Amino acid sequence: MLQLRVAGPHEAGWINERYAAVEFIPSDLARETVVVAEIDGAPAGLGRLVPLDDDTYELGGMLVFEAFRGRGIARAIVDELLRRAKGRVVYCIPFAELESFYAGAGFVRVDDAPQLREKLAWCRGTYAKSVVLMRHGSAP
């Protein structure tokens, strides 16, 4: 059975090992909310909310472990992270091939987010795959 929970600070080691394996930026669990998906007690995936300011988050670090893919885990993590954002604006920078997945969760493609210009440039320079900028909710 799928369960979602917030990671504790003591879990930073294994979480950041998983992120390093796919070239994701490490999480700072002191300031970020990392949601862990578990199937029958085994870690199955991760996602995080990074505060950009008082009213805005970045949703990122979405990773479903290979053995657990195709079970709706990514959607469950995204839905939980959006619930925890409590109606605030949430941006994400997914690989372009995942644009329709995020659109299905209510994200729309946007051209700019001042708080994420540097991160967007980093993603475009780091990953071989194309990325897009998307927003959930109305920007102030």
N, C-alpha and C positions, 0 to 999 in steps of 0.2 A: 504494500500500500504506500502511496506517495504521501510524504509529510514534508512540510516546509518549516524552517526555523531560521532564526537569526544567529549567525556565527558569533562565538565569543572570542575575546582577545587572544585567548590561549590557542586558537586555531589558525593564527596568522601564518605559521610555518607551512602547514600542508596546503593551505589555500594559495599562498604565493608560489609554492612549488608547482602547483597546477597551472597557475597563470604564467609563470616563467616558461613552462613547456610549450606554450602557444604564443609566446612573445607579447603577452599582455602586461600592462603596467601593474606593479605590485599594489595590493590594497593596504590602506592604512585603517585598520579596524577601529582605531580610536576616533576617527571622524567619519567613516563610511559605514553604511548598513550593508552587510553582505548576507544574502539569503542562501541557505544551503538546502537543496532538495535531496531527500533520502528515499530510497525504495527499500522497505523492510530493514531499515537501520543502516543501509550502506549508502555512502555519499554517491549521488547520481548527477549533480549539477550545481552550478553557482551563478549568481548574478549580484550586482551591487548598485547602490545609489550613492553618488558622490555629491555632496552639497557644493553648489557653485556660488550661491549667495543665499539670503534668507528666504527667497521665493522660488529658487530654481535648482534643479538637480540634473545630473547626468546619469543615465542608466547605462551601465556598461559591464564589462567582465562576464558577459553571458557565455556560459560554457556548460554543455551537457556532455558527460563522459560517454565515450563511444558505445559501450555496452548497453547504455540506457536510451539511446536515441530512438526517435519515432514513437514515443509514448506520451507526447504532450507535455513533457517536463519543462521545456523552454517557455511555452505559453503560461504554464502555472507560475513559473518564477517571475516572468514579466508582469503578470496580473498582480502578484503579491507585492512586487516592488512599486507598481503604480498605486496600489492601495496604501502603501506606507508613505507615498509622496503626498497624500492627503489633498489632492486637487491642485497642487503646485505644478508649474511648468516643468516638464521633464524632456531633456534632449537625449539623443543617442547618436552614435556614429557607427552604424552597422556596415558590414560588407554589403556592397550593392546587391549581391544575389539574395540577400535577406530582406530587401526593402518591402516586399509584399507581406512577409511575416509580420513586420512591425506595423505596416499599414493596417493589418487585421486587428491589431491591438489599439488602433486609434492614432497612430503616429502619422504625420504628414511630412513630406520632404520640404526642407527650407534651404535658402541660400546662405544664410549667415546667422551666427550666434556669437556676439562679441566675446562672451566668456569662454568660448571653445575654439577660437581661431587658431591658437597655438597648438592645441591638442589635435585638431583636424589636420593641420599641416604635418604634425608628427606622424599621425596615422597614414596619411598619404605618402609620406617619405619612408615609412617603415615596412608597410605591408605590400606584398606583390599584388594582392587583390584590391580592386577599387572599393572605396568607401563612400557613403552618403551621409548627409546631416539630416536628422529628422527631429520633429518636435511633437510632444503630446501636451495638449492644453494651449491656452492662449497666452502669448507673450505679453507682458505689461506694456 
